[in-house]
Amino acid sequence: MQLLMIKAMKLQIPYFFSYDRFPVALIILGSFLALFFTVLGPVHAQGLIGFYTNLTGMEEVPPINTTASGLAVLLYNNESSQLSYLVNVTGLEKISDSRIHNGTRGINGDVVIPLKGNETADKKELASILFQDDMKVNDLQGPLEGKKITDLVKLMSNESAYVNILTERNPGGEIRGQLNMGQIQLDPSGSITGLMVPGGVVKLTGVIL
């Protein structure tokens, strides 16, 4: 697999995702997605599986009254066992932590893998935070400690995992979202162009298989 070299926000890191159109796609998509999604069945595109979630305060347990929102997208390569994620949060100047928990909607569960923490918006007037990374097997913790990335993928495939964004104001979580599968779209060359979800398409670029 050849990963696309990208450059944005003063970073130059090889990942699945391209920042070129992604922030715009995330913001636009957020206005179209309903609070409750129609779950798509398992979809495989040449060994790739896509996941997504809409992040809101109403998904927290108990619900949090906040104007913040966000979207998380994850791509899993079944051949290399590589799992990459991108999270876009709006309405917050700073987050103290972010992670994935096990647990179904309406239930608080254990942390199974950390994402990133202490992220700050580049421009306070925009209050938008965008971050991405690859997940490492050594970062698995709680009930998944000592297990494999595939075990995390199984949780997400069963809708038994959620993304949680924490702030100093709400250390237990300010916005949260249950992870669901989306349908990966490819162009004729085999490059990923987007992730189809109920209500729209998250535009992606990268990975030529």
Buried (B, 14 or more C-beta within 10 A) or exposed (E): EEBBEBEBEEEEEEBBBBBBBBBEBBBBBBEEBEEEBEEBEEBEBEEBBBBBBBBBBBBBBEEBEBEBBBBBBBBBBEEEEBBBBBBBBBBBBBBBBBBBBBBEEEEBBEBBBBBBEEBEBEEEEEBBBBBBBBBEBEBBBEBBEEEEBEBBBBBBBEBBBBBBBBBEEBEEBBBBBBBBBBBBBBEEEEBBBBBBBBBBBBBBBBBBB
